[in-house]
Amino acid sequence: MSDCIFCKIVAGAIPSRKVYEDEHLYAFHDIQPAAPVHILIIPKAHVASLADCNQSHADDLGRLLLSAPKIAKELGLDDGFRTIINTGKGGGQEVFHIHAHVLGGAKLRPLVDSVASA
């Protein structure tokens, strides 16, 4: 898509700090990191969001998820990492090209507050 910032990054029209690339995926550092290590992994084929995926996207989705632990390990996230896919405006998605966030490098705060059991 000509107006998609992530498609422009994949095409090399917008610079990025690439950490991984193959024929299907591209991964790069987030420009507004929420953790010491914050990587975005995107399929090269444009799909707006997870909600727009169907069975024809299964291979790219599998590749995306399976690449996360490999990339995390290469970046030294041996103690663990968080993977997030925001979907739609209500889910916090800001760029409408499906992508996974991989965060780590520090103890991450819980996404849900723990409830003490009695």
TIMAR-498566 format. One record per residue: residue in one letter; x, y, z of N, C-alpha, C in turn. Coordinates in Angstrom, 3 decimals, always signed. Layout:
REM residues N
<residu->A, n_px->X, n_py->Y, n_pz->Z, ca_px->X, ca_py->Y, ca_pz->Z, c_px->X, c_py->Y, c_pz->Z> $
...
***
This chain:
REM residues 118
<residu->M, n_px->+0.853, n_py->-1.186, n_pz->+0.000, ca_px->+0.000, ca_py->+0.000, ca_pz->+0.000, c_px->+0.890, c_py->+1.238, c_pz->+0.000> $
<residu->S, n_px->+0.593, n_py->+2.157, n_pz->-0.859, ca_px->+1.461, ca_py->+3.316, ca_pz->-1.056, c_px->+1.488, c_py->+4.266, c_pz->+0.132> $
<residu->D, n_px->+0.459, n_py->+4.295, n_pz->+0.960, ca_px->+0.430, ca_py->+5.224, ca_pz->+2.090, c_px->+0.770, c_py->+4.556, c_pz->+3.424> $
<residu->C, n_px->+1.126, n_py->+3.292, n_pz->+3.420, ca_px->+1.429, ca_py->+2.552, ca_pz->+4.650, c_px->+2.893, c_py->+2.758, c_pz->+5.032> $
<residu->I, n_px->+3.118, n_py->+3.298, n_pz->+6.222, ca_px->+4.487, ca_py->+3.567, ca_pz->+6.679, c_px->+5.309, c_py->+2.288, c_pz->+6.777> $
<residu->F, n_px->+4.713, n_py->+1.181, n_pz->+7.196, ca_px->+5.470, ca_py->-0.064, ca_pz->+7.305, c_px->+5.812, c_py->-0.619, c_pz->+5.927> $
<residu->C, n_px->+4.920, n_py->-0.471, n_pz->+4.954, ca_px->+5.240, ca_py->-0.893, ca_pz->+3.588, c_px->+6.393, c_py->-0.057, c_pz->+3.043> $
<residu->K, n_px->+6.424, n_py->+1.235, n_pz->+3.394, ca_px->+7.520, ca_py->+2.111, ca_pz->+2.963, c_px->+8.828, c_py->+1.710, c_pz->+3.629> $
<residu->I, n_px->+8.770, n_py->+1.278, n_pz->+4.881, ca_px->+9.973, ca_py->+0.801, ca_pz->+5.566, c_px->+10.500, c_py->-0.451, c_pz->+4.883> $
<residu->V, n_px->+9.619, n_py->-1.401, n_pz->+4.588, ca_px->+10.026, ca_py->-2.636, ca_pz->+3.906, c_px->+10.653, c_py->-2.315, c_pz->+2.549> $
<residu->A, n_px->+10.095, n_py->-1.337, n_pz->+1.836, ca_px->+10.600, ca_py->-0.961, ca_pz->+0.519, c_px->+11.896, c_py->-0.157, c_pz->+0.583> $
<residu->G, n_px->+12.292, n_py->+0.277, n_pz->+1.787, ca_px->+13.506, ca_py->+1.054, ca_pz->+1.940, c_px->+13.323, c_py->+2.547, c_pz->+1.729> $
<residu->A, n_px->+12.077, n_py->+2.992, n_pz->+1.550, ca_px->+11.794, ca_py->+4.415, ca_pz->+1.346, c_px->+11.889, c_py->+5.206, c_pz->+2.647> $
<residu->I, n_px->+11.715, n_py->+4.533, n_pz->+3.773, ca_px->+11.854, ca_py->+5.143, ca_pz->+5.095, c_px->+12.896, c_py->+4.321, c_pz->+5.849> $
<residu->P, n_px->+13.898, n_py->+4.984, n_pz->+6.433, ca_px->+14.947, ca_py->+4.227, ca_pz->+7.134, c_px->+14.427, c_py->+3.571, c_pz->+8.409> $
<residu->S, n_px->+15.083, n_py->+2.486, n_pz->+8.767, ca_px->+14.767, ca_py->+1.787, ca_pz->+10.015, c_px->+16.042, c_py->+1.134, c_pz->+10.520> $
<residu->R, n_px->+15.996, n_py->+0.733, n_pz->+11.778, ca_px->+17.117, ca_py->-0.017, ca_pz->+12.369, c_px->+16.746, c_py->-1.501, c_pz->+12.320> $
<residu->K, n_px->+17.026, n_py->-2.106, n_pz->+11.201, ca_px->+16.653, ca_py->-3.498, ca_pz->+10.937, c_px->+17.407, c_py->-4.447, c_pz->+11.858> $
<residu->V, n_px->+16.673, n_py->-5.448, n_pz->+12.361, ca_px->+17.310, ca_py->-6.510, ca_pz->+13.137, c_px->+17.159, c_py->-7.872, c_pz->+12.473> $
<residu->Y, n_px->+16.210, n_py->-7.988, n_pz->+11.543, ca_px->+15.979, ca_py->-9.279, ca_pz->+10.879, c_px->+15.215, c_py->-9.036, c_pz->+9.582> $
<residu->E, n_px->+15.543, n_py->-9.841, n_pz->+8.584, ca_px->+14.769, ca_py->-9.806, ca_pz->+7.346, c_px->+14.917, c_py->-11.140, c_pz->+6.638> $
<residu->D, n_px->+13.810, n_py->-11.611, n_pz->+6.085, ca_px->+13.841, ca_py->-12.749, ca_pz->+5.180, c_px->+12.843, c_py->-12.445, c_pz->+4.061> $
<residu->E, n_px->+12.515, n_py->-13.410, n_pz->+3.247, ca_px->+11.629, ca_py->-13.122, ca_pz->+2.111, c_px->+10.195, c_py->-12.791, c_pz->+2.530> $
<residu->H, n_px->+9.801, n_py->-13.131, n_pz->+3.761, ca_px->+8.427, ca_py->-12.921, ca_pz->+4.218, c_px->+8.276, c_py->-11.860, c_pz->+5.308> $
<residu->L, n_px->+9.315, n_py->-11.685, n_pz->+6.129, ca_px->+9.219, ca_py->-10.835, ca_pz->+7.320, c_px->+10.296, c_py->-9.767, c_pz->+7.347> $
<residu->Y, n_px->+10.003, n_py->-8.725, n_pz->+8.119, ca_px->+10.966, ca_py->-7.656, ca_pz->+8.367, c_px->+10.805, c_py->-7.260, c_pz->+9.834> $
<residu->A, n_px->+11.915, n_py->-7.123, n_pz->+10.548, ca_px->+11.866, ca_py->-6.742, ca_pz->+11.962, c_px->+12.822, c_py->-5.584, c_pz->+12.188> $
<residu->F, n_px->+12.375, n_py->-4.637, n_pz->+13.018, ca_px->+13.171, ca_py->-3.438, ca_pz->+13.250, c_px->+12.854, c_py->-2.854, c_pz->+14.617> $
<residu->H, n_px->+13.740, n_py->-1.979, n_pz->+15.096, ca_px->+13.552, ca_py->-1.320, ca_pz->+16.388, c_px->+12.408, c_py->-0.309, c_pz->+16.298> $
<residu->D, n_px->+11.558, n_py->-0.301, n_pz->+17.322, ca_px->+10.487, ca_py->+0.689, ca_pz->+17.425, c_px->+11.109, c_py->+2.056, c_pz->+17.692> $
<residu->I, n_px->+10.598, n_py->+3.109, n_pz->+17.048, ca_px->+11.163, ca_py->+4.450, ca_pz->+17.250, c_px->+10.688, c_py->+5.089, c_pz->+18.552> $
<residu->Q, n_px->+9.665, n_py->+4.503, n_pz->+19.182, ca_px->+9.196, ca_py->+4.968, ca_pz->+20.489, c_px->+9.171, c_py->+3.774, c_pz->+21.437> $
<residu->P, n_px->+10.355, n_py->+3.296, n_pz->+21.851, ca_px->+10.403, ca_py->+2.056, ca_pz->+22.637, c_px->+9.731, c_py->+2.175, c_pz->+23.998> $
<residu->A, n_px->+9.028, n_py->+1.111, n_pz->+24.354, ca_px->+8.362, ca_py->+1.018, ca_pz->+25.654, c_px->+9.161, c_py->+0.141, c_pz->+26.611> $
<residu->A, n_px->+10.326, n_py->-0.328, n_pz->+26.170, ca_px->+11.215, ca_py->-1.169, ca_pz->+26.980, c_px->+12.618, c_py->-1.013, c_pz->+26.401> $
<residu->P, n_px->+13.649, n_py->-1.434, n_pz->+27.145, ca_px->+15.010, ca_py->-1.327, ca_pz->+26.606, c_px->+15.173, c_py->-2.000, c_pz->+25.239> $
<residu->V, n_px->+14.500, n_py->-3.120, n_pz->+25.035, ca_px->+14.446, ca_py->-3.758, ca_pz->+23.719, c_px->+12.984, c_py->-3.738, c_pz->+23.285> $
<residu->H, n_px->+12.719, n_py->-3.127, n_pz->+22.143, ca_px->+11.349, ca_py->-3.044, ca_pz->+21.615, c_px->+11.448, c_py->-3.157, c_pz->+20.102> $
<residu->I, n_px->+11.096, n_py->-4.324, n_pz->+19.604, ca_px->+11.196, ca_py->-4.655, ca_pz->+18.188, c_px->+9.798, c_py->-4.826, c_pz->+17.614> $
<residu->L, n_px->+9.631, n_py->-4.423, n_pz->+16.369, ca_px->+8.399, ca_py->-4.689, ca_pz->+15.628, c_px->+8.715, c_py->-5.730, c_pz->+14.565> $
<residu->I, n_px->+7.874, n_py->-6.735, n_pz->+14.454, ca_px->+8.010, ca_py->-7.752, ca_pz->+13.413, c_px->+6.789, c_py->-7.632, c_pz->+12.519> $
<residu->I, n_px->+7.025, n_py->-7.477, n_pz->+11.221, ca_px->+5.912, ca_py->-7.302, ca_pz->+10.288, c_px->+6.050, c_py->-8.275, c_pz->+9.124> $
<residu->P, n_px->+4.921, n_py->-8.743, n_pz->+8.611, ca_px->+4.987, ca_py->-9.474, ca_pz->+7.345, c_px->+5.214, c_py->-8.460, c_pz->+6.224> $
<residu->K, n_px->+5.937, n_py->-8.847, n_pz->+5.204, ca_px->+6.160, ca_py->-7.933, ca_pz->+4.078, c_px->+4.871, c_py->-7.696, c_pz->+3.296> $
<residu->A, n_px->+4.014, n_py->-8.690, n_pz->+3.254, ca_px->+2.715, ca_py->-8.531, ca_pz->+2.578, c_px->+1.808, c_py->-7.691, c_pz->+3.470> $
<residu->H, n_px->+1.170, n_py->-6.697, n_pz->+2.890, ca_px->+0.319, ca_py->-5.797, ca_pz->+3.670, c_px->-1.013, c_py->-6.460, c_pz->+4.033> $
<residu->V, n_px->-1.301, n_py->-6.482, n_pz->+5.317, ca_px->-2.607, ca_py->-6.837, ca_pz->+5.861, c_px->-2.834, c_py->-5.826, c_pz->+6.972> $
<residu->A, n_px->-3.977, n_py->-5.172, n_pz->+6.988, ca_px->-4.206, ca_py->-4.064, ca_pz->+7.917, c_px->-4.143, c_py->-4.486, c_pz->+9.381> $
<residu->S, n_px->-4.799, n_py->-5.578, n_pz->+9.755, ca_px->-4.815, ca_py->-5.981, ca_pz->+11.159, c_px->-5.096, c_py->-7.467, c_pz->+11.286> $
<residu->L, n_px->-4.929, n_py->-7.972, n_pz->+12.491, ca_px->-5.221, ca_py->-9.381, ca_pz->+12.756, c_px->-6.677, c_py->-9.699, c_pz->+12.440> $
<residu->A, n_px->-7.555, n_py->-8.734, n_pz->+12.645, ca_px->-8.983, ca_py->-8.943, ca_pz->+12.365, c_px->-9.250, c_py->-9.154, c_pz->+10.874> $
<residu->D, n_px->-8.334, n_py->-8.741, n_pz->+10.029, ca_px->-8.497, ca_py->-8.900, ca_pz->+8.581, c_px->-7.892, c_py->-10.197, c_pz->+8.061> $
<residu->C, n_px->-7.285, n_py->-10.984, n_pz->+8.919, ca_px->-6.629, ca_py->-12.222, ca_pz->+8.505, c_px->-7.634, c_py->-13.349, c_pz->+8.334> $
<residu->N, n_px->-7.272, n_py->-14.256, n_pz->+7.460, ca_px->-8.056, ca_py->-15.475, ca_pz->+7.244, c_px->-7.075, c_py->-16.622, c_pz->+7.019> $
<residu->Q, n_px->-7.564, n_py->-17.760, n_pz->+6.621, ca_px->-6.725, ca_py->-18.946, ca_pz->+6.461, c_px->-5.565, c_py->-18.703, c_pz->+5.492> $
<residu->S, n_px->-5.755, n_py->-17.832, n_pz->+4.514, ca_px->-4.684, ca_py->-17.581, ca_pz->+3.540, c_px->-3.474, c_py->-16.879, c_pz->+4.179> $
<residu->H, n_px->-3.646, n_py->-16.331, n_pz->+5.377, ca_px->-2.559, ca_py->-15.649, ca_pz->+6.072, c_px->-1.859, c_py->-16.538, c_pz->+7.104> $
<residu->A, n_px->-2.281, n_py->-17.786, n_pz->+7.207, ca_px->-1.767, ca_py->-18.676, ca_pz->+8.252, c_px->-0.253, c_py->-18.830, c_pz->+8.207> $
<residu->D, n_px->+0.323, n_py->-18.972, n_pz->+7.025, ca_px->+1.776, ca_py->-19.153, ca_pz->+6.941, c_px->+2.521, c_py->-17.920, c_pz->+7.433> $
<residu->D, n_px->+2.090, n_py->-16.722, n_pz->+7.007, ca_px->+2.760, ca_py->-15.505, ca_pz->+7.457, c_px->+2.587, c_py->-15.291, c_pz->+8.956> $
<residu->L, n_px->+1.406, n_py->-15.596, n_pz->+9.496, ca_px->+1.189, ca_py->-15.449, ca_pz->+10.936, c_px->+2.075, c_py->-16.421, c_pz->+11.713> $
<residu->G, n_px->+2.174, n_py->-17.646, n_pz->+11.226, ca_px->+3.046, ca_py->-18.628, ca_pz->+11.867, c_px->+4.501, c_py->-18.189, c_pz->+11.827> $
<residu->R, n_px->+4.935, n_py->-17.701, n_pz->+10.673, ca_px->+6.313, ca_py->-17.217, ca_pz->+10.558, c_px->+6.565, c_py->-16.069, c_pz->+11.528> $
<residu->L, n_px->+5.613, n_py->-15.134, n_pz->+11.601, ca_px->+5.753, ca_py->-13.982, ca_pz->+12.492, c_px->+5.931, c_py->-14.444, c_pz->+13.935> $
<residu->L, n_px->+5.049, n_py->-15.310, n_pz->+14.402, ca_px->+5.118, ca_py->-15.761, ca_pz->+15.794, c_px->+6.354, c_py->-16.615, c_pz->+16.065> $
<residu->L, n_px->+6.731, n_py->-17.450, n_pz->+15.121, ca_px->+7.907, ca_py->-18.297, ca_pz->+15.334, c_px->+9.210, c_py->-17.508, c_pz->+15.263> $
<residu->S, n_px->+9.193, n_py->-16.362, n_pz->+14.590, ca_px->+10.404, ca_py->-15.541, ca_pz->+14.525, c_px->+10.647, c_py->-14.792, c_pz->+15.837> $
<residu->A, n_px->+9.602, n_py->-14.526, n_pz->+16.604, ca_px->+9.749, ca_py->-13.725, ca_pz->+17.830, c_px->+10.764, c_py->-14.317, c_pz->+18.806> $
<residu->P, n_px->+10.695, n_py->-15.596, n_pz->+19.171, ca_px->+11.693, ca_py->-16.110, ca_pz->+20.113, c_px->+13.100, c_py->-16.159, c_pz->+19.524> $
<residu->K, n_px->+13.212, n_py->-16.376, n_pz->+18.224, ca_px->+14.546, ca_py->-16.393, ca_pz->+17.599, c_px->+15.174, c_py->-15.004, c_pz->+17.661> $
<residu->I, n_px->+14.398, n_py->-13.984, n_pz->+17.313, ca_px->+14.892, ca_py->-12.614, ca_pz->+17.352, c_px->+15.193, c_py->-12.201, c_pz->+18.785> $
<residu->A, n_px->+14.305, n_py->-12.550, n_pz->+19.713, ca_px->+14.517, ca_py->-12.220, ca_pz->+21.127, c_px->+15.821, c_py->-12.823, c_pz->+21.634> $
<residu->K, n_px->+16.083, n_py->-14.066, n_pz->+21.283, ca_px->+17.323, ca_py->-14.718, ca_pz->+21.712, c_px->+18.533, c_py->-14.006, c_pz->+21.131> $
<residu->E, n_px->+18.471, n_py->-13.650, n_pz->+19.852, ca_px->+19.584, ca_py->-12.937, ca_pz->+19.212, c_px->+19.847, c_py->-11.584, c_pz->+19.882> $
<residu->L, n_px->+18.817, n_py->-10.994, n_pz->+20.462, ca_px->+18.950, ca_py->-9.694, ca_pz->+21.116, c_px->+19.238, c_py->-9.819, c_pz->+22.618> $
<residu->G, n_px->+19.488, n_py->-11.048, n_pz->+23.081, ca_px->+19.889, ca_py->-11.262, ca_pz->+24.463, c_px->+18.752, c_py->-11.315, c_pz->+25.464> $
<residu->L, n_px->+17.547, n_py->-11.529, n_pz->+25.014, ca_px->+16.396, ca_py->-11.587, ca_pz->+25.936, c_px->+16.224, c_py->-13.008, c_pz->+26.475> $
<residu->D, n_px->+17.264, n_py->-13.478, n_pz->+27.143, ca_px->+17.277, ca_py->-14.849, ca_pz->+27.651, c_px->+16.363, c_py->-15.058, c_pz->+28.846> $
<residu->D, n_px->+15.998, n_py->-13.972, n_pz->+29.529, ca_px->+15.160, ca_py->-14.071, ca_pz->+30.721, c_px->+13.676, c_py->-13.961, c_pz->+30.393> $
<residu->G, n_px->+13.342, n_py->-13.819, n_pz->+29.128, ca_px->+11.958, ca_py->-13.726, ca_pz->+28.711, c_px->+11.669, c_py->-12.426, c_pz->+27.979> $
<residu->F, n_px->+10.499, n_py->-12.369, n_pz->+27.395, ca_px->+10.073, ca_py->-11.215, ca_pz->+26.625, c_px->+8.558, c_py->-11.224, c_pz->+26.518> $
<residu->R, n_px->+8.009, n_py->-10.110, n_pz->+26.111, ca_px->+6.562, ca_py->-9.997, ca_pz->+25.914, c_px->+6.296, c_py->-9.793, c_pz->+24.429> $
<residu->T, n_px->+5.267, n_py->-10.462, n_pz->+23.932, ca_px->+4.848, ca_py->-10.316, ca_pz->+22.545, c_px->+3.419, c_py->-9.786, c_pz->+22.546> $
<residu->I, n_px->+3.194, n_py->-8.711, n_pz->+21.787, ca_px->+1.879, ca_py->-8.073, ca_pz->+21.752, c_px->+1.476, c_py->-7.827, c_pz->+20.308> $
<residu->I, n_px->+0.222, n_py->-8.131, n_pz->+19.979, ca_px->-0.362, ca_py->-7.745, ca_pz->+18.700, c_px->-1.611, c_py->-6.934, c_pz->+19.019> $
<residu->N, n_px->-1.526, n_py->-5.627, n_pz->+18.827, ca_px->-2.692, ca_py->-4.762, ca_pz->+19.014, c_px->-3.560, c_py->-4.875, c_pz->+17.767> $
<residu->T, n_px->-4.872, n_py->-4.957, n_pz->+17.964, ca_px->-5.776, ca_py->-5.157, ca_pz->+16.837, c_px->-6.886, c_py->-4.123, c_pz->+16.860> $
<residu->G, n_px->-6.931, n_py->-3.284, n_pz->+15.841, ca_px->-7.968, ca_py->-2.259, ca_pz->+15.719, c_px->-7.724, c_py->-1.077, c_pz->+16.639> $
<residu->K, n_px->-8.411, n_py->+0.010, n_pz->+16.355, ca_px->-8.259, ca_py->+1.226, ca_pz->+17.161, c_px->-8.552, c_py->+0.965, c_pz->+18.628> $
<residu->G, n_px->-9.621, n_py->+0.214, n_pz->+18.912, ca_px->-9.984, ca_py->-0.083, ca_pz->+20.295, c_px->-8.958, c_py->-0.944, c_pz->+21.005> $
<residu->G, n_px->-8.143, n_py->-1.678, n_pz->+20.235, ca_px->-7.098, ca_py->-2.524, ca_pz->+20.806, c_px->-5.751, c_py->-1.832, c_pz->+20.865> $
<residu->G, n_px->-5.726, n_py->-0.547, n_pz->+20.514, ca_px->-4.489, ca_py->+0.220, ca_pz->+20.607, c_px->-3.631, c_py->+0.211, c_pz->+19.357> $
<residu->Q, n_px->-4.139, n_py->-0.341, n_pz->+18.262, ca_px->-3.353, ca_py->-0.361, ca_pz->+17.030, c_px->-3.254, c_py->+1.050, c_pz->+16.458> $
<residu->E, n_px->-2.030, n_py->+1.479, n_pz->+16.150, ca_px->-1.800, ca_py->+2.819, ca_pz->+15.613, c_px->-1.391, c_py->+2.797, c_pz->+14.151> $
<residu->V, n_px->-0.658, n_py->+1.773, n_pz->+13.737, ca_px->-0.269, ca_py->+1.612, ca_pz->+12.333, c_px->-1.033, c_py->+0.414, c_pz->+11.798> $
<residu->F, n_px->-1.789, n_py->+0.631, n_pz->+10.735, ca_px->-2.660, ca_py->-0.421, ca_pz->+10.231, c_px->-1.966, c_py->-1.262, c_pz->+9.158> $
<residu->H, n_px->-0.957, n_py->-1.971, n_pz->+9.638, ca_px->-0.236, ca_py->-3.040, ca_pz->+8.942, c_px->+0.080, c_py->-3.998, c_pz->+10.079> $
<residu->I, n_px->-0.444, n_py->-5.198, n_pz->+10.032, ca_px->-0.296, ca_py->-6.124, ca_pz->+11.157, c_px->+1.169, c_py->-6.202, c_pz->+11.592> $
<residu->H, n_px->+1.386, n_py->-6.193, n_pz->+12.896, ca_px->+2.732, ca_py->-6.276, ca_pz->+13.431, c_px->+2.695, c_py->-6.788, c_pz->+14.863> $
<residu->A, n_px->+3.785, n_py->-7.417, n_pz->+15.242, ca_px->+3.946, ca_py->-7.892, ca_pz->+16.618, c_px->+5.035, c_py->-7.072, c_pz->+17.279> $
<residu->H, n_px->+4.772, n_py->-6.656, n_pz->+18.501, ca_px->+5.774, ca_py->-5.988, ca_pz->+19.330, c_px->+6.474, c_py->-7.062, c_pz->+20.149> $
<residu->V, n_px->+7.792, n_py->-6.994, n_pz->+20.233, ca_px->+8.577, ca_py->-7.862, ca_pz->+21.100, c_px->+9.308, c_py->-6.935, c_pz->+22.063> $
<residu->L, n_px->+8.989, n_py->-7.064, n_pz->+23.355, ca_px->+9.557, ca_py->-6.179, ca_pz->+24.371, c_px->+10.306, c_py->-6.984, c_pz->+25.421> $
<residu->G, n_px->+11.409, n_py->-6.410, n_pz->+25.908, ca_px->+12.169, ca_py->-7.059, ca_pz->+26.966, c_px->+13.357, c_py->-6.216, c_pz->+27.373> $
<residu->G, n_px->+14.258, n_py->-6.846, n_pz->+28.090, ca_px->+15.461, ca_py->-6.167, ca_pz->+28.536, c_px->+15.345, c_py->-5.547, c_pz->+29.908> $
<residu->A, n_px->+14.198, n_py->-5.670, n_pz->+30.522, ca_px->+13.947, ca_py->-5.178, ca_pz->+31.875, c_px->+12.702, c_py->-5.898, c_pz->+32.381> $
<residu->K, n_px->+12.511, n_py->-5.871, n_pz->+33.687, ca_px->+11.293, ca_py->-6.467, ca_pz->+34.229, c_px->+10.112, c_py->-5.621, c_pz->+33.768> $
<residu->L, n_px->+9.196, n_py->-6.243, n_pz->+33.058, ca_px->+8.030, ca_py->-5.538, ca_pz->+32.533, c_px->+6.900, c_py->-5.588, c_pz->+33.552> $
<residu->R, n_px->+6.198, n_py->-4.502, n_pz->+33.655, ca_px->+5.079, ca_py->-4.472, ca_pz->+34.608, c_px->+3.963, c_py->-5.384, c_pz->+34.104> $
<residu->P, n_px->+3.208, n_py->-5.963, n_pz->+35.029, ca_px->+2.098, ca_py->-6.821, ca_pz->+34.617, c_px->+1.063, c_py->-6.025, c_pz->+33.814> $
<residu->L, n_px->+0.440, n_py->-6.679, n_pz->+32.856, ca_px->-0.619, ca_py->-6.038, ca_pz->+32.092, c_px->-1.929, c_py->-6.008, c_pz->+32.860> $
<residu->V, n_px->-2.069, n_py->-6.943, n_pz->+33.780, ca_px->-3.266, ca_py->-7.034, ca_pz->+34.598, c_px->-2.830, c_py->-7.065, c_pz->+36.052> $
<residu->D, n_px->-3.461, n_py->-6.262, n_pz->+36.888, ca_px->-3.129, ca_py->-6.263, ca_pz->+38.305, c_px->-3.512, c_py->-7.605, c_pz->+38.928> $
<residu->S, n_px->-2.643, n_py->-8.112, n_pz->+39.756, ca_px->-2.930, ca_py->-9.352, ca_pz->+40.460, c_px->-3.961, c_py->-9.089, c_pz->+41.544> $
<residu->V, n_px->-4.826, n_py->-10.063, n_pz->+41.750, ca_px->-5.822, ca_py->-9.978, ca_pz->+42.805, c_px->-5.408, c_py->-10.999, c_pz->+43.861> $
<residu->A, n_px->-5.179, n_py->-10.509, n_pz->+45.064, ca_px->-4.784, ca_py->-11.405, ca_pz->+46.156, c_px->-5.951, c_py->-12.313, c_pz->+46.507> $
<residu->S, n_px->-5.657, n_py->-13.590, n_pz->+46.614, ca_px->-6.722, ca_py->-14.524, ca_pz->+46.996, c_px->-6.779, c_py->-14.628, c_pz->+48.511> $
<residu->A, n_px->-7.965, n_py->-14.818, n_pz->+48.993, ca_px->-8.187, ca_py->-14.873, ca_pz->+50.445, c_px->-7.936, c_py->-16.243, c_pz->+50.991> $
***
